[in-house]
Amino acid sequence: MSKKLTRSYDDRWLAGVLSGLAKYFNTNPIYFRIAYILFTVITGIFPGVIVYIVLWAIIPPDPAHPGIAGLFNAFSELTSTSQKTRNSRGRRQLTDVEEKDIKKNGRS
């Protein structure tokens, strides 16, 4: 079974990025947290915050607990299915229709 990098839901302080990395590499999350804090302090805080936000955006959430992203996905699926049912009850859409010119009463 292949390992997948996901954000942790069980052992997280903010978004679960560092504990997700620790689970992926089979280490203790405290090592990643200490390394991140040192990196952030040494680089002047701002780059460390940017790196964390980028990792938060790139690493997908735990599939068992999708969080707010799962809420948005469920809402989008709900709206798309309601639009499909609304369209199926309304007008019918014709496809592969051939158009012909018909002269009526001698006019074209």
Phi, psi and omega in degrees: 000131183276146178276145176238138178278116177225159174286139183281144176257327186284314188242071182234152174257314177245278183248357179084014182293309185290322178288331173294319175296320180295320177295322180295320181265008178054049177232177177282133181299337182297329178295317178292323180293318178295316179297320179293317180297316177298315179300317182294317180291317183293322183273358177094032174066309186300312179298324178296320178293319179297316179299317180296318180295319178296315178297323178299321181284328184277316185282124181288156179288166177298126183299332179287334180224080186289344177070217184292329178296322177295326177295316179294320179296318179295320179294319180292323177294322180296315180291324181290323178289326178290327177290324178295318180290325178296319179291327182288334179274339185274221180295153175267145179256127180269140177232158180054051181261138179256133183255136178231146174273129180238129177274129181238127178057033176077000178263150179244000000 
